[in-house]
Amino acid sequence: MPYLFTSESVSEGHPDKVADQISDALIDYFLAYDPASKVACETLVTTGQVVLAGEVKSEAYLDVQDIAREVIRKIGYTKSEYMFEANSCGILSAIHEQSPDINQGVVRRKKEDQGAGDQGMMFGYATNETDNYMPLPLELAHLLLRELSTIRKEGKVMTYLRPDAKSQVTIEYSDDNKPQRIDTIVVSTQHDDFDKDAKMLKKIEDDIINIVVPRITKKLPKRVQKLFGNDIKYHINPTGKFVIGGPHGDTGLTGRKIIVDTYGGKGAHGGGAFSGKDPSKVDRSAAYATRHIAKNLVAAGVCDEVLVQVAYAIGVAQPVGLYVNTYGTSKVKENDGEIAKRVAKIFDMRPYFIEQRFSLRTPIYAETAAYGHMGRESKVVEKIFNKGKASEKKVKVELFPWEKLDHVDQVKKAFKLS
């Protein structure tokens, strides 16, 4: 029987994402100036206020206020009427030194014996329903908001847009789990205040349907374009006005959008957030590593869909378990347990080797903090820190390295696939 599945996304101006982006900007700055930094940084944002808290062990000294303001400015909170503005908001730092109890569990005499920064389980997921091996509902939800952000920053049309926004996409799937059509699209976007609310709300709805949706459909493959039928149900700003938004409308906290950050509810999630954590925290690094495994397994033709779980004990290098679920889509003779054993031989899941595999001690995290950590394009860029200051530093890094299909040949060889 056909069924509906829904995923949501939030924009870079959503209060929780503002917090994530500040936390990850701090991670990048620490790693740019001291790659050995150990950081766990949480951010709270509310009306006119930013609070930074967490634990750090680093040789780098940062102007955390300046970094936070730079992030807020880049997002677009630059007007006093937003009640949260880059130049005027108060910033309180309560960052202190990392606990030696935690540090002793991670640091080892031999680097390869580095222990996991915490206990827990992490999941990676991949499916062949999209070209980037991501669930389609989440991919479309992200695309809607990225396009909305691009339009806002271009400033040519929809000039009433403000930074905060949310989207949601519901897709009908067939019995054999294939996308059949888009059932519902929900978009709520913050906007300027207007005298004639009903007329303006109608214009926002028309602009989403006639400007934003066509712009994203042009970027999609033909098989996905066909899912955009004439019977899509649209809910645009369904509560009415959305003038008060961002940190003034809701308090934002680091790590509250973990499903948006991953697979939109598909697969599973171990519960650990990513942003604000250096790569010794396996909540982050092992989640990237399991995504890498899952994507390479599907791309190699082992299965059409897969969930990979890894679990750790704090301070212990070797995972306590590796689990694979192909949801009955396996194309090889081995069962899922046997697939997991073979995967464990191909991919070294000790924390030090995960860090090395993806060069995770480089400043690559600010870009992950909005529109998903998975399914993004892996590319090399040059980043500049403290631009124009005496301490200016340029660093060439590879973004989203866990998205590379660099183990497909190894996987095919291991499973005897042509």
DRENVEXMI-31564 format. One record per residue (C-alpha): residue in one letter; x, y, z. Coordinates in steps of 0.001 Angstrom, whole numbers, padded with zeros to 6 digits, always signed. Each point is the difference from the previous one (the first is absolute). Example, Ala and Ser with C-alpha at 12.3 -4.5 7.8 and 13.67 -1.06 7.14 Angstrom:
A+012300-004500+007800S+001370+003440-000660
! end
This chain:
M+000000+000000+000000P+001393+003464-000890Y+001100+002165+002922L+001020+003593+000751F+003351+001043+001475T+000920+003516+001140S+003253+001825+000738E+000655+003577+001102S+002818+002518-000274V+000723+003380+001586S+001889+002979-001387E+003314+001464+001124G-002011+002737+001743H-001936-002429+002193P+001038+000645+003633D+001289-003540+000581K+002049+000238-003188V+001379+003399+001001A+001266-001722+003162D+001445-002920-001997Q+001814+002339-002376I+001594+002005+002807S+001156-003189+001741D+001494-001412-003200A+001672+003288-000895L+001775-000160+003354I+001079-003595-000754D+001455+001145-003336Y+001922+002873+001552F+001456-002211+002726L+001065-002645-002526A+001403+002573-002430Y+002418+001295+002625D+000503-003226+001995P-001002-003263-001736A+000433-001884+003282S-002779+002009+001666K-002596-001872+002011V-003285+001911-000037A-003592-000493+001118C-001807+003304-000455E-003701+000715+000509T-001791+003186-001045L-003288+001530+001127V-001602+002850-001927T-003027+002050+001032T-001254+003583-000290G+003111+002176-000288Q+002195-002545+001751V+002524-002768-000727V+001368-002311+002695L+003055-002181-000688A+000833-002891+002315G+002133-003094-000151E+003380-001604+000535V+003185+000679-001971K+003590-001234+000065S+001992+002023-002538E+003095+002104-000585A-002085+002442-002067Y-001395+003239+001388L-003150+001236-001733D-002145+003118+000056V-003191-002022+000376Q-002210+003100-000031D+001346+001089-003356I-000446-003509-001462A-003608-000204+001204R-000825+003420-001445E+001552-000967-003328V-002246-003081-000203I-003144+001945+000906R+000837+002663-002570K+000568-002569-002744I-003357-001662+000710G-001748+003335-000497Y-000973+001267+003445T+001139+003547-000704K-003076+002120+000774S-001086+001276+003403E-003682-000832-000690Y+000938-003693+000120M+000663+000475+003763F+003140-002092-000509E+002722+001778-001905A+003667-000771-000587N+001539+003243+001228S-002203+000673+003012C-000818-003374+001583G+001611-000791+003339I+002433-002923+000055L+000894-001850+003201S+002780-002620-000016A+000064-002716+002650I+002518-002226-001791H+002476-001727+002319E+002723-002650-000092Q-000848-003582-000908S-000284-002519+002821P+003245-001985+000458D-002181-003046+000739I-001350+000095-003554N+003365+000867-001540Q+001757-002988+001591G-002523-002327-001653V+000753+001386-003460V+003729+000728-000096R+002352-002993-000265R+003779-000411-000334K-000548-001640-003403K-002292+002147-002172E-001715-003008-001540D-001180-001049+003473Q-001969+003241+000421G-003167-000810+001934A-003512+001012-000930G-000955+003372+001497D-003242-001438+001302Q-002114-003114+000042G-002966-000349-002344M-001214-001266-003343M+000109+001797-003334F-001872-000724-003221G+000686+000536-003687Y-002599-000428-002734A-000119+000012-003806T-002608-000720-002669N+000129-000003-003796E-003200+002037-000367T+002067+003170-000635D+003291+000682-001809N+001693+000936+003293Y-001371-003080+001789M-002220+002021+002346P-003709-000445+000793L-002001+002028-002517P-002371+001773+002448L+002927+001468+001954E+001938+000883-003150L-002958+002001-001340A-000620+001658+003378H+003643+001153+000092L-000131+001191-003629L-003069+002158+000635L+001705+001878+002818R+003382+000317-001683E-001763+001574-002985L-002013+002268+002288S+003263+001138+001629T+001605+000633-003399I-002990+002085-001089R+000101+001993+003264K+003697+000784-000390E-000334+000892-003701G-002588+002614+000995K-001647+000159-003443V-003347-001676+000660M-001844-000894+003206T+001772+002928+001657Y-002216-000356+003060L+001785-003195+001144R+001644-000209+003419P+002516-002686+001101D-002182-002464+001948A-001829-002747-001928K-001150-003618+000163S-001072-002495-002659Q-001600-003430-000095V-000524-002434-002885T-002305-003029-000041I+000495-002618-002713E-002200-002942-000920Y+001925-003265-000363S-001109-003210-001708D-000091-003435+001648D+003551-000609-001226N+001218+003288+001585K+000294+002030-003203P-000997+003717-000004Q-003231+000474-001955R-000976+003638+000461I+000366+003009+002272D-003075+000187+002191T+000592+003089+002166I+002452+002907+000235V+000074+002221+003086V+002032+003220+000135S-000034+002544+002803T+002201+003021-000617Q+000596+003060+002127H-000836+003239-001790D-000149+003769+000401D-003050+001590+001618F-002733+001239-002338D-003165+002100+000271K-002243-002351-001995D+000707-003439+001465A-002407-002101-002070K+001255+001453-003290M+003637-000480+001035L-000496-003572+001178K-001563-000815-003370K+003026+001509-001749I+002413-002074+002139E-001944-003163-000877D+000002+000842-003707D+003726+000797+000063I+000912-003295+001700I-002048-001986-002536N+000914+002024-003110I+003591+001100+000733V+001661-002301+002548V-001450-003367-001084P+000755+000475-003738R+003562+001064+000836I+000683-003200+001923T-001754-002314-002482K+002342+001235-002769K+002933-001336+002037L-001494-003450+000468P+000326-003087-002226K-002932-000767-002297R-001213-002954+002110V-000438+002338+002995Q-001520+002834-002046K-002783-002412-000979L-001043-000260+003666F-001066+003679+000013G-003600-000463-001099N-002919+002426-000045D-001558-001590+003078I+002657+001052+002545K-001509+001395+003192Y+001785+003214+001028H-000034+001475+003511I+001860+003329-000147N+000310+001873+003308P-003041-001948+001228T-000186+001859+003345G-000238+003358-001790K+002507+002807+000735F+003600-000986+000740V+001678+003336+000761I+001428-000876+003419G+002569-002732-000531G+003586-001046+000490P+001436+000117+003536H-002543+002687+000916G-002881-002335-000826D+001514-003151+001534T+003057-000743+002076G+002562-002020-001968L+002360-002669+001318T+002842-001985-001530G-000911-003573-000928R-003794+000192-000168K-000342-000828-003711I+001709-003408-000159I-002558-001522-002383V+000237+002966-002371D+003788-000419+000190T-000125-003671-001016Y-002693-001914-001946G-003327+001652+000703G-001307-002901+002071K+001089-002764-002368G+002297-002676+001416A+000784+000709+003657H+001843+002430+002252G+002138-000697+003057G-001048+003239+001711G+003311+001876-000009A+000209+003447-001588F+002890+001070-002251S+000537+003750+000163G+002434+001405+002532K+001951-003255+000338D+003552-000667-001142P+000571-003316-001846S+001187-001887+003083K-003708-000057+000865V-001240-003100-001822D-003539+001413+000034R+001278+002022-002916S+002924-001832-001609A-001519-003494+000102A-003306+001281-001395Y+001951+001333-002973A+001888-003298-000304T-003185-002086-000005R-001534+002263-002663H+003150-000550-002069I-000358-003771+000365A-003707+000024-000837K+000443+002186-003079N+002857-002092-001375L-001939-003239+000590V-003006+001240-001978A+002139+001570-002732A+001911-003282-000384G-003259-001907-000541V+000046-002018+003211C-003558+001183+000744D-002563+002676-000880E-000348+001307+003552V+002043-000516+003145L+000306+001007+003632V+003381-000306+001725Q+000424+000222+003775V+003228+000235+001986A+000261+000190+003799Y+002772+000971+002421A+000986-000033+003663I+001580+003233+001260G+003786-000152-000029V+000083-003205-002084A+001311+000066-003570Q-001617-003090-001520P-003770+000226-000561V-002090-002303+002167G-002163-000854-002997L-000673+000526-003710Y-003466-000692-001417V-001341+000056-003563N-003644-000106-001137T-000684-000109-003755Y-003798-000066+000437G-000228-003054-002257T+001575+001824-002946S+003339-001862+000052K+001413-001068-003376V+002720-002295+001410K-000155-003557+001353E+001095+000957+003547N-002595+000796+002642D+000110+003344+001835G+002119-001373+002845E+002574-001306-002458I-000061+003303-001876A+000783+001778+003283K+003026-002236+000638R+001338+000701-003477V-000603+003738+000416A+001975-000008+003273K+003024-001337-001910I-000210+002721-002654F-000616+003037+002228D+002087+000570+003159M-002450+001542+002461R+002442+000916+002757P-000356+003755+000727Y+003583+000908-000990F-000352-001714-003371I-003355+001663-000661E+001634+003381+000669Q+002845-000850-002383R-002263-001401-002730F-001974+003235-000276S+002606+002556+001224L-002440+000944+002737R+002483+002168+001886T-000329+002686-002639P-002521+002884+000172I-002830-001518-002082Y-002965+000282+002335A-001663+003409-000480E-001401-001167-003349T-001663-003019+001608A-002061+002018+002471A-002893+000861-002350Y-001860-002072-002636G+001319-003374+001121H+003300-001718+000759M-000676-002770-002532G-000638-000021-003739R+002121+003077-000614E+002661+000519-002679S+003555-000923+000903K+002337+002746-001257V+003271+001767+000789V-000226+003669+001043E+002233+002624+001589K-001305+001485+003231I+001234+003220+001597F-000024+000564+003760N+000326+003422+001675K+000014+001646-003419G+001838+003307-000076K+001508-000455+003450A+003610-000664+000970S-001013-003561+000864E-001623-000661-003409K+000364-003619-001076K-000857-001705-003284V-000707-003731+000036K-000792-002275-002946V-002436-002718+001066E-002227-002696-001462L-003645+000414+000982F-002276-003007+000586P+002687-002646-000688W-002280-002733+001399E-002168+000477-003108K+002713-001286-002343L-000537-003286-001853D+003645-000938+000429H-000534-003528+001373V-002361-001310-002687D+002686-002068-001718Q+001127-001517+003304V-003572-000883+000900K-000642-001549-003420K+003157-002079+000289A-000874-001173+003520F-003491-001069-001073K+001085-001298-003422L-002158+002496-001906S+000833+000949-003572
! end
